[in-house]
Amino acid sequence: MHTPSAQSAPQSLEPGDPVREAVLRAATAPLGEVFGDRVQVVADRLTRVGPWVFLQGSMHGPDGGRPNFAGTAYAARQADGVVSDVYVALLRKEANAVTDARSWQLVAHAIGPTDVAWLTWPDEYEAPRAVFGF
């Protein structure tokens, strides 16, 4: 069970917000490690509750089309149609940390889930359900 945050209503992180930029850098680091610059994320949902942030996004290629997973562990799954274009990440800010990418710690992420991989994250990581929208 999670401890309620002082901020219980989710706050959307909008473009131009320095927190948004720091969070996106930290949240998408695993994609860079796996795919280099071949996969980018468009944030469909980027919400914050206290020190928690949840990103739900769509993966795209640099041209805006479907992501290219060729040469990665995801290639076979993509060819078989068992990987989605969804990317999700859960982050938590270190207490008393400055607002930069290093202050946001990636707690969990899922590349191309075909189910609601983050459904158990509130209990598993003691994160507020409101950050996920449920």
C-alpha positions as CSV (number, residue, x, y, z in Angstrom):
1,M,0.0,0.0,0.0
2,H,1.4,3.4,-0.8
3,T,1.6,6.5,1.4
4,P,-0.6,9.3,0.1
5,S,1.3,12.3,-1.3
6,A,0.7,15.8,-0.2
7,Q,-0.3,16.5,-3.8
8,S,-3.1,14.0,-4.6
9,A,-4.4,15.4,-7.9
10,P,-2.3,14.6,-11.0
11,Q,-0.6,17.6,-12.7
12,S,0.1,17.4,-16.4
13,L,3.6,18.4,-17.4
14,E,3.3,20.6,-20.4
15,P,5.8,21.5,-23.1
16,G,8.2,24.2,-21.9
17,D,8.1,23.1,-18.3
18,P,11.7,22.4,-17.2
19,V,10.5,19.4,-15.1
20,R,9.0,17.9,-18.2
21,E,12.3,18.1,-20.1
22,A,14.3,16.6,-17.2
23,V,11.7,13.8,-16.8
24,L,11.6,13.0,-20.5
25,R,15.4,12.7,-20.6
26,A,15.4,10.3,-17.7
27,A,12.4,8.3,-18.8
28,T,13.5,7.7,-22.3
29,A,17.1,6.8,-21.5
30,P,16.4,3.0,-21.9
31,L,15.1,3.6,-25.4
32,G,18.4,5.3,-26.3
33,E,20.3,2.3,-24.9
34,V,18.3,-0.2,-26.9
35,F,17.5,1.6,-30.1
36,G,19.9,4.6,-30.3
37,D,18.3,7.5,-32.1
38,R,16.0,5.2,-34.2
39,V,13.1,5.4,-31.8
40,Q,11.6,8.5,-30.3
41,V,8.6,8.9,-27.9
42,V,5.7,11.3,-28.2
43,A,4.2,11.7,-24.7
44,D,0.5,10.9,-24.7
45,R,0.3,11.2,-20.9
46,L,2.9,12.8,-18.7
47,T,1.5,13.3,-15.2
48,R,3.0,14.1,-11.8
49,V,1.8,13.5,-8.3
50,G,4.3,14.7,-5.7
51,P,7.6,13.1,-6.4
52,W,6.1,10.6,-8.9
53,V,5.8,10.9,-12.7
54,F,4.2,8.5,-15.1
55,L,4.9,8.7,-18.8
56,Q,2.7,6.9,-21.4
57,G,3.8,7.5,-24.9
58,S,3.9,6.3,-28.5
59,M,7.1,5.2,-30.0
60,H,7.9,6.5,-33.5
61,G,10.8,6.4,-36.0
62,P,12.7,9.7,-36.7
63,D,10.4,10.2,-39.7
64,G,7.3,9.9,-37.5
65,G,6.3,6.5,-38.8
66,R,6.4,3.1,-37.1
67,P,9.5,2.5,-35.0
68,N,12.2,0.2,-36.5
69,F,13.3,-2.5,-34.1
70,A,15.6,-4.3,-36.6
71,G,18.8,-5.6,-35.1
72,T,17.4,-5.5,-31.5
73,A,15.9,-8.1,-29.2
74,Y,12.5,-6.6,-30.1
75,A,12.8,-7.3,-33.9
76,A,11.3,-10.8,-33.8
77,R,8.4,-9.7,-31.6
78,Q,7.7,-6.8,-33.9
79,A,7.7,-9.2,-36.9
80,D,5.3,-11.5,-35.1
81,G,3.0,-8.6,-34.2
82,V,3.4,-9.1,-30.4
83,V,4.9,-5.8,-29.6
84,S,3.0,-2.5,-29.4
85,D,4.3,1.1,-30.1
86,V,3.6,2.0,-26.5
87,Y,6.3,3.0,-24.0
88,V,5.6,3.6,-20.4
89,A,7.9,4.7,-17.5
90,L,7.5,5.5,-13.8
91,L,9.9,7.9,-12.2
92,R,10.5,9.2,-8.7
93,K,12.3,12.4,-7.8
94,E,15.0,12.1,-5.1
95,A,14.1,14.2,-2.0
96,N,15.6,17.7,-2.0
97,A,17.1,17.2,-5.5
98,V,17.5,19.8,-8.1
99,T,15.3,19.7,-11.2
100,D,17.5,18.0,-13.7
101,A,17.6,14.5,-15.3
102,R,19.8,13.2,-12.5
103,S,17.2,14.0,-9.9
104,W,14.6,11.8,-11.5
105,Q,15.2,8.1,-11.0
106,L,13.6,5.6,-13.3
107,V,11.7,3.1,-11.2
108,A,10.1,1.0,-13.9
109,H,9.5,1.0,-17.6
110,A,8.0,-1.2,-20.4
111,I,8.9,-1.2,-24.1
112,G,6.1,-2.3,-26.4
113,P,3.8,-3.9,-23.9
114,T,0.8,-5.7,-25.3
115,D,-1.1,-5.5,-22.0
116,V,-1.4,-2.9,-19.2
117,A,2.1,-3.6,-17.8
118,W,1.8,-0.7,-15.3
119,L,-1.4,-2.0,-13.7
120,T,0.5,-3.5,-10.7
121,W,3.0,-0.6,-10.3
122,P,1.0,1.3,-7.7
123,D,1.2,-1.6,-5.3
124,E,4.6,-2.9,-6.4
125,Y,6.3,0.5,-6.1
126,E,4.0,2.2,-3.6
127,A,3.2,4.9,-6.2
128,P,-0.1,6.9,-6.0
129,R,-2.8,5.4,-8.3
130,A,-3.7,9.0,-9.4
131,V,-0.4,9.4,-11.2
132,F,-1.5,6.6,-13.6
133,G,-5.0,7.9,-14.0
134,F,-6.8,5.1,-12.2
